[in-house]
Amino acid sequence: MQKIPTKTFDSGTRAKNRLQSYLQMKKDFLIRFSAVPLALLTLASIVFAVINFQKESQYLIPYDGVWWMEDGGTIQAQRLAPGGPGEQAGIKPGDKLLAVNEHPVHSVAGLRRHLDKTGYGVWSKPTYQLDRHGVKVQVPVILGQVDKSLNFPLRLIALVYLGIGFYVLFGCAVTVSVQLVGLFLVFTTLVVPALATFYSRRLRLIKAYTLGALGYAAGLVVSVVTDLPSGARIVCAIVVVGILMALVTAPRNAM
């Protein structure tokens, strides 16, 4: 039986150990590198939260004091807030809203969009055209301000769910996966444009698509220049572009 030299075994073992060491180092690098998008997303969430708090405290949301219910292509007053703008204007439960200042309204969402686009803010006085048991009635409504007293406890509840669900899930995923860049990329693409254009009244969809296109383009350019993975570069670029767009395109009365 031919005896295989021990030196051959030693060389093969060293090569195998070097390969395993290289793969482990690469795995550790990817795990550490995947933490960068998570940190950026966390920072972006904090920045957007601060911007949202600042704008919400200064942006007054109009409120007519009526709970509208959609019914066969029309919206009907289901109930009214006691002493609210609708009740003071003479709106009664069962009234059907046909139009606002001669503009036809067929859904609750359409009513909100019309009030928002036409600039009816707090203390403005649009005229509601109503159908009251077959009789057309015109009612001027002095819009009030939405009560924000419940916003804080609702945010606390949302924060608890976010901490339990989102970060616990991501924390577990980081320990078992090294391919989180794709997940971060999808999450960033879906969430950041929506957050950055939240207060944009006009062309919001176009602004969101533009943000995504600029973020992808900038991320790919940086990836080519730095020879780093494109997914993480795109995530960083979208976050940066989103923060800039949120600061630049927000309406001035909400700043």
VOTOR-24617 format. One record per residue (C-alpha): residue in three letters; residue number from 1; x, z, y. Coordinates in pm, 1 decimal. Each point is the difference from the previous one (the first is absolute). Layout:
REM VOTOR-24617
+------+-----+----------+----------+----------+
! type ! seq !        x !        z !        y !
+------+-----+----------+----------+----------+
!  ALA ! NUM !        X !        Z !        Y !
...
+------+-----+----------+----------+----------+
This chain:
REM VOTOR-24617
+------+-----+----------+----------+----------+
! type ! seq !        x !        z !        y !
+------+-----+----------+----------+----------+
!  MET !   1 !      0.0 !      0.0 !      0.0 !
!  GLN !   2 !    135.6 !   -104.6 !    336.2 !
!  LYS !   3 !     45.0 !    286.1 !    243.4 !
!  ILE !   4 !   -130.8 !    -59.1 !    351.4 !
!  PRO !   5 !    243.7 !    121.1 !    261.2 !
!  THR !   6 !    -98.5 !    319.1 !    180.2 !
!  LYS !   7 !     99.7 !   -161.1 !    329.2 !
!  THR !   8 !   -283.9 !   -251.1 !    -32.8 !
!  PHE !   9 !   -252.1 !    281.3 !    -42.1 !
!  ASP !  10 !    141.5 !    183.2 !    303.1 !
!  SER !  11 !    -22.8 !   -310.3 !    217.3 !
!  GLY !  12 !   -359.3 !    -62.8 !   -107.0 !
!  THR !  13 !    -94.8 !    362.8 !     62.8 !
!  ARG !  14 !    155.3 !     -0.7 !    346.9 !
!  ALA !  15 !   -177.8 !   -323.6 !     89.6 !
!  LYS !  16 !   -328.9 !    141.3 !   -122.2 !
!  ASN !  17 !     52.9 !    321.3 !    194.9 !
!  ARG !  18 !     84.3 !   -197.2 !    314.7 !
!  LEU !  19 !   -314.7 !   -208.3 !    -42.9 !
!  GLN !  20 !   -214.9 !    308.9 !    -50.2 !
!  SER !  21 !    160.8 !    165.3 !    301.1 !
!  TYR !  22 !    -65.8 !   -308.9 !    211.9 !
!  LEU !  23 !   -363.5 !    -20.1 !   -110.4 !
!  GLN !  24 !    -48.6 !    371.3 !     71.8 !
!  MET !  25 !    155.1 !    -37.6 !    345.2 !
!  LYS !  26 !   -223.2 !   -299.3 !     69.8 !
!  LYS !  27 !   -304.6 !    194.9 !   -113.9 !
!  ASP !  28 !     92.5 !    298.7 !    218.5 !
!  PHE !  29 !     56.9 !   -232.2 !    296.7 !
!  LEU !  30 !   -341.4 !   -163.2 !    -41.6 !
!  ILE !  31 !   -168.6 !    339.9 !    -25.7 !
!  ARG !  32 !    170.5 !    119.8 !    317.9 !
!  PHE !  33 !    -65.2 !   -331.4 !    172.0 !
!  SER !  34 !   -371.2 !     13.9 !    -89.8 !
!  ALA !  35 !    -19.9 !    327.5 !    193.0 !
!  VAL !  36 !     77.8 !   -189.4 !    323.8 !
!  PRO !  37 !   -334.2 !   -187.3 !     12.3 !
!  LEU !  38 !   -181.5 !    324.1 !    -87.2 !
!  ALA !  39 !    171.8 !    177.5 !    287.3 !
!  LEU !  40 !    -81.7 !   -287.1 !    237.1 !
!  LEU !  41 !   -362.9 !     -6.1 !   -110.3 !
!  THR !  42 !    -23.0 !    375.0 !     52.9 !
!  LEU !  43 !    153.9 !    -36.3 !    345.4 !
!  ALA !  44 !   -236.5 !   -287.5 !     80.5 !
!  SER !  45 !   -298.0 !    210.5 !   -112.4 !
!  ILE !  46 !    108.6 !    279.6 !    232.0 !
!  VAL !  47 !     49.2 !   -242.0 !    291.1 !
!  PHE !  48 !   -338.3 !   -164.5 !    -57.1 !
!  ALA !  49 !   -163.7 !    342.8 !    -28.8 !
!  VAL !  50 !    147.8 !    107.0 !    334.3 !
!  ILE !  51 !   -111.9 !   -327.0 !    161.3 !
!  ASN !  52 !   -346.5 !     40.4 !   -150.8 !
!  PHE !  53 !    -35.5 !    358.7 !    125.4 !
!  GLN !  54 !    114.0 !   -101.6 !    346.5 !
!  LYS !  55 !   -236.2 !   -294.7 !     23.3 !
!  GLU !  56 !   -296.6 !    176.6 !   -153.2 !
!  SER !  57 !     25.4 !    286.0 !    247.3 !
!  GLN !  58 !    -21.3 !   -248.3 !    288.6 !
!  TYR !  59 !   -227.2 !   -268.2 !   -147.2 !
!  LEU !  60 !   -368.9 !     83.3 !     40.2 !
!  ILE !  61 !   -224.2 !   -148.4 !   -268.6 !
!  PRO !  62 !   -353.4 !    -87.0 !    122.0 !
!  TYR !  63 !   -294.2 !    151.6 !   -185.8 !
!  ASP !  64 !   -373.8 !    -69.2 !     30.9 !
!  GLY !  65 !   -114.2 !    302.6 !   -201.3 !
!  VAL !  66 !   -199.6 !   -208.5 !   -250.5 !
!  TRP !  67 !     45.9 !    -22.6 !   -376.7 !
!  TRP !  68 !    -72.5 !   -366.8 !    -63.7 !
!  MET !  69 !    -97.5 !   -126.9 !   -346.3 !
!  GLU !  70 !     14.9 !   -364.8 !   -103.8 !
!  ASP !  71 !   -331.1 !   -134.6 !   -126.9 !
!  GLY !  72 !    -49.8 !   -366.9 !    -90.7 !
!  GLY !  73 !    221.7 !   -158.6 !    264.6 !
!  THR !  74 !    -95.7 !    249.5 !    270.3 !
!  ILE !  75 !    112.6 !    353.0 !     78.0 !
!  GLN !  76 !   -247.4 !    283.1 !     35.8 !
!  ALA !  77 !     35.2 !    341.1 !    162.6 !
!  GLN !  78 !     -9.5 !    250.4 !   -284.6 !
!  ARG !  79 !     49.9 !    314.7 !    206.8 !
!  LEU !  80 !    134.7 !    106.7 !    335.5 !
!  ALA !  81 !    237.4 !    271.4 !    113.1 !
!  PRO !  82 !   -201.3 !    267.1 !    184.7 !
!  GLY !  83 !     64.7 !    -39.7 !    370.6 !
!  GLY !  84 !    224.0 !   -300.7 !    -62.8 !
!  PRO !  85 !     15.2 !   -322.5 !    203.0 !
!  GLY !  86 !   -250.7 !   -180.4 !   -222.3 !
!  GLU !  87 !   -259.8 !    275.1 !     13.5 !
!  GLN !  88 !     40.1 !     37.3 !    376.0 !
!  ALA !  89 !    -44.3 !   -376.8 !     41.4 !
!  GLY !  90 !   -329.1 !      7.7 !   -193.4 !
!  ILE !  91 !    105.7 !   -149.5 !   -333.1 !
!  LYS !  92 !   -220.0 !    123.4 !   -285.3 !
!  PRO !  93 !     51.1 !     11.6 !   -377.9 !
!  GLY !  94 !   -123.5 !   -324.7 !   -152.4 !
!  ASP !  95 !     95.0 !   -216.5 !    298.1 !
!  LYS !  96 !    173.9 !   -324.8 !    -99.5 !
!  LEU !  97 !    290.7 !   -116.6 !    212.1 !
!  LEU !  98 !    -24.6 !   -372.5 !     69.7 !
!  ALA !  99 !    267.7 !    -55.9 !    264.1 !
!  VAL ! 100 !    230.7 !    165.9 !    249.0 !
!  ASN ! 101 !     -7.1 !   -163.6 !    344.3 !
!  GLU ! 102 !   -163.7 !   -310.2 !   -152.9 !
!  HIS ! 103 !    269.4 !    -22.8 !   -270.3 !
!  PRO ! 104 !   -164.1 !      1.6 !   -348.5 !
!  VAL ! 105 !    111.3 !    278.2 !   -232.7 !
!  HIS ! 106 !    -59.5 !    -14.2 !   -376.0 !
!  SER ! 107 !    221.9 !    275.3 !   -141.6 !
!  VAL ! 108 !    151.9 !    334.7 !     92.2 !
!  ALA ! 109 !    347.5 !   -153.5 !    -14.2 !
!  GLY ! 110 !   -118.3 !   -279.0 !    231.4 !
!  LEU ! 111 !   -129.6 !    257.7 !    248.5 !
!  ARG ! 112 !    334.9 !    183.2 !      1.2 !
!  ARG ! 113 !    194.6 !   -324.9 !     40.4 !
!  HIS ! 114 !   -220.8 !   -116.6 !    284.9 !
!  LEU ! 115 !     31.8 !    328.9 !    188.8 !
!  ASP ! 116 !    375.4 !     -5.2 !    -52.5 !
!  LYS ! 117 !     60.2 !   -364.7 !     93.1 !
!  THR ! 118 !   -217.9 !      6.5 !    309.7 !
!  GLY ! 119 !    173.1 !    309.6 !    133.6 !
!  TYR ! 120 !   -292.5 !    243.4 !    -13.1 !
!  GLY ! 121 !    181.7 !    330.5 !     24.3 !
!  VAL ! 122 !   -113.5 !    356.0 !     52.0 !
!  TRP ! 123 !   -259.5 !     36.5 !    281.4 !
!  SER ! 124 !    -72.9 !   -375.1 !      4.6 !
!  LYS ! 125 !   -365.5 !   -109.1 !     -5.8 !
!  PRO ! 126 !    -86.3 !   -285.8 !   -237.5 !
!  THR ! 127 !   -362.8 !   -100.1 !    -50.9 !
!  TYR ! 128 !   -136.7 !     19.8 !   -354.5 !
!  GLN ! 129 !   -279.3 !   -242.4 !    -92.9 !
!  LEU ! 130 !   -218.0 !    177.7 !   -256.5 !
!  ASP ! 131 !   -294.0 !    -86.1 !   -222.7 !
!  ARG ! 132 !   -235.3 !    298.5 !     -9.7 !
!  HIS ! 133 !   -277.9 !    -73.4 !   -246.7 !
!  GLY ! 134 !    -16.8 !   -362.8 !    113.5 !
!  VAL ! 135 !     36.1 !     74.5 !    371.3 !
!  LYS ! 136 !    317.5 !   -111.6 !    177.2 !
!  VAL ! 137 !    155.0 !    281.5 !    202.4 !
!  GLN ! 138 !    308.5 !     -3.8 !    222.4 !
!  VAL ! 139 !    186.5 !    328.3 !     24.1 !
!  PRO ! 140 !    311.0 !     60.8 !    214.7 !
!  VAL ! 141 !    232.1 !    241.1 !   -181.7 !
!  ILE ! 142 !    274.2 !    198.3 !    171.0 !
!  LEU ! 143 !    264.8 !     22.9 !   -270.9 !
!  GLY ! 144 !    161.6 !    335.9 !    -64.5 !
!  GLN ! 145 !    321.6 !    103.3 !   -172.0 !
!  VAL ! 146 !     52.4 !     41.7 !   -373.3 !
!  ASP ! 147 !     44.2 !    360.2 !   -109.9 !
!  LYS ! 148 !    354.0 !     36.6 !   -138.7 !
!  SER ! 149 !    -23.5 !    365.5 !    -97.9 !
!  LEU ! 150 !     -1.1 !    -82.6 !   -373.3 !
!  ASN ! 151 !    305.3 !   -224.4 !     14.3 !
!  PHE ! 152 !    254.0 !    278.4 !    -43.8 !
!  PRO ! 153 !   -144.3 !    157.4 !   -319.3 !
!  LEU ! 154 !    -55.0 !   -347.4 !   -145.7 !
!  ARG ! 155 !    364.9 !    -82.2 !     67.8 !
!  LEU ! 156 !    109.0 !    319.0 !   -174.2 !
!  ILE ! 157 !   -203.5 !    -94.2 !   -306.9 !
!  ALA ! 158 !    147.0 !   -351.5 !      5.3 !
!  LEU ! 159 !    350.0 !    143.4 !     35.8 !
!  VAL ! 160 !    -51.1 !    222.3 !   -304.6 !
!  TYR ! 161 !   -113.5 !   -297.1 !   -209.0 !
!  LEU ! 162 !    290.2 !   -205.0 !    131.9 !
!  GLY ! 163 !    252.3 !    267.9 !    -93.5 !
!  ILE ! 164 !   -145.0 !     56.4 !   -346.1 !
!  GLY ! 165 !    -61.0 !   -362.0 !    -89.9 !
!  PHE ! 166 !    232.2 !   -230.0 !    188.4 !
!  TYR ! 167 !    328.1 !    189.4 !     21.6 !
!  VAL ! 168 !    -31.1 !    167.7 !   -339.3 !
!  LEU ! 169 !    -60.8 !   -341.1 !   -156.8 !
!  PHE ! 170 !    293.6 !   -153.3 !    183.9 !
!  GLY ! 171 !    221.7 !    295.8 !    -83.2 !
!  CYS ! 172 !    -71.7 !    -39.6 !   -371.4 !
!  ALA ! 173 !     47.8 !   -376.2 !     17.9 !
!  VAL ! 174 !    341.8 !     33.9 !    166.6 !
!  THR ! 175 !    131.5 !    205.1 !   -288.3 !
!  VAL ! 176 !   -102.2 !   -250.9 !   -266.9 !
!  SER ! 177 !     30.7 !   -336.4 !    174.8 !
!  VAL ! 178 !    270.5 !   -183.6 !    189.0 !
!  GLN ! 179 !   -219.0 !   -291.6 !    102.5 !
!  LEU ! 180 !   -199.0 !    167.0 !    277.7 !
!  VAL ! 181 !     98.7 !   -252.0 !    266.1 !
!  GLY ! 182 !   -276.9 !   -235.7 !   -115.1 !
!  LEU ! 183 !   -257.9 !    278.8 !     18.8 !
!  PHE ! 184 !    117.5 !    101.1 !    345.5 !
!  LEU ! 185 !    -15.0 !   -362.8 !    111.0 !
!  VAL ! 186 !   -361.8 !    -40.6 !   -110.0 !
!  PHE ! 187 !    -99.5 !    334.2 !    151.9 !
!  THR ! 188 !    171.4 !    -79.8 !    330.8 !
!  THR ! 189 !   -148.4 !   -349.5 !     17.8 !
!  LEU ! 190 !   -352.5 !    134.5 !    -47.1 !
!  VAL ! 191 !     13.8 !    315.0 !    212.6 !
!  VAL ! 192 !    237.7 !    -49.5 !    294.0 !
!  PRO ! 193 !   -172.7 !   -306.5 !    156.0 !
!  ALA ! 194 !   -336.5 !    176.4 !    -20.0 !
!  LEU ! 195 !    136.7 !    314.2 !    164.9 !
!  ALA ! 196 !    197.3 !   -184.9 !    266.5 !
!  THR ! 197 !   -302.4 !   -205.8 !    112.0 !
!  PHE ! 198 !   -259.1 !    276.2 !    -36.5 !
!  TYR ! 199 !    -71.0 !     23.6 !    374.2 !
!  SER ! 200 !     21.9 !   -372.9 !     69.7 !
!  ARG ! 201 !   -338.2 !   -122.7 !    119.8 !
!  ARG ! 202 !     75.2 !   -371.1 !     -4.7 !
!  LEU ! 203 !    166.5 !   -224.8 !   -257.8 !
!  ARG ! 204 !     75.9 !    296.0 !   -224.3 !
!  LEU ! 205 !     21.1 !   -212.1 !   -315.5 !
!  ILE ! 206 !    237.0 !   -249.6 !    163.1 !
!  LYS ! 207 !    219.6 !    283.8 !    127.8 !
!  ALA ! 208 !     12.8 !    155.1 !   -347.2 !
!  TYR ! 209 !    101.8 !   -329.6 !   -164.2 !
!  THR ! 210 !    256.7 !    -58.9 !    273.0 !
!  LEU ! 211 !    144.4 !    346.1 !    -56.7 !
!  GLY ! 212 !     33.3 !    -67.9 !   -372.5 !
!  ALA ! 213 !    160.4 !   -341.4 !     54.3 !
!  LEU ! 214 !    250.2 !    136.8 !    252.3 !
!  GLY ! 215 !     82.4 !    292.9 !   -227.1 !
!  TYR ! 216 !     59.6 !   -223.4 !   -301.7 !
!  ALA ! 217 !    207.9 !   -247.7 !    200.0 !
!  ALA ! 218 !    214.8 !    271.3 !    159.3 !
!  GLY ! 219 !     44.2 !    178.1 !   -333.0 !
!  LEU ! 220 !    111.1 !   -315.3 !   -179.5 !
!  VAL ! 221 !    246.5 !    -85.8 !    277.1 !
!  VAL ! 222 !    150.3 !    349.9 !     -9.4 !
!  SER ! 223 !     13.2 !    -17.1 !   -381.2 !
!  VAL ! 224 !    195.8 !   -328.1 !      9.9 !
!  VAL ! 225 !    240.4 !    127.3 !    265.9 !
!  THR ! 226 !     65.3 !    339.9 !   -161.0 !
!  ASP ! 227 !    -24.2 !   -119.1 !   -364.3 !
!  LEU ! 228 !   -238.7 !    286.6 !    -80.6 !
!  PRO ! 229 !   -326.1 !     -8.2 !   -200.0 !
!  SER ! 230 !   -268.5 !   -186.8 !    193.6 !
!  GLY ! 231 !   -288.3 !    232.4 !    -92.6 !
!  ALA ! 232 !    140.6 !    305.6 !    175.2 !
!  ARG ! 233 !    108.1 !   -205.5 !    303.4 !
!  ILE ! 234 !   -353.0 !   -142.0 !     37.0 !
!  VAL ! 235 !   -151.4 !    348.8 !    -23.3 !
!  CYS ! 236 !    228.0 !    125.5 !    277.2 !
!  ALA ! 237 !    -68.8 !   -306.7 !    216.7 !
!  ILE ! 238 !   -379.6 !     26.0 !    -35.9 !
!  VAL ! 239 !      8.7 !    368.9 !     95.6 !
!  VAL ! 240 !    210.5 !    -68.1 !    310.2 !
!  VAL ! 241 !   -210.6 !   -300.4 !    108.0 !
!  GLY ! 242 !   -318.1 !    199.9 !    -65.6 !
!  ILE ! 243 !    108.2 !    287.8 !    222.5 !
!  LEU ! 244 !     95.7 !   -240.6 !    279.4 !
!  MET ! 245 !   -327.9 !   -190.5 !    -28.0 !
!  ALA ! 246 !   -202.6 !    322.7 !      2.7 !
!  LEU ! 247 !    172.2 !    103.8 !    322.0 !
!  VAL ! 248 !    -18.2 !   -341.5 !    170.8 !
!  THR ! 249 !   -343.1 !   -138.8 !    -94.4 !
!  ALA ! 250 !   -212.3 !    314.6 !     27.2 !
!  PRO ! 251 !   -265.4 !    -12.6 !    276.9 !
!  ARG ! 252 !    114.4 !    173.0 !    316.7 !
!  ASN ! 253 !   -303.9 !    226.9 !     19.8 !
!  ALA ! 254 !     98.8 !    145.8 !   -338.1 !
!  MET ! 255 !    358.6 !     74.6 !     97.0 !
+------+-----+----------+----------+----------+
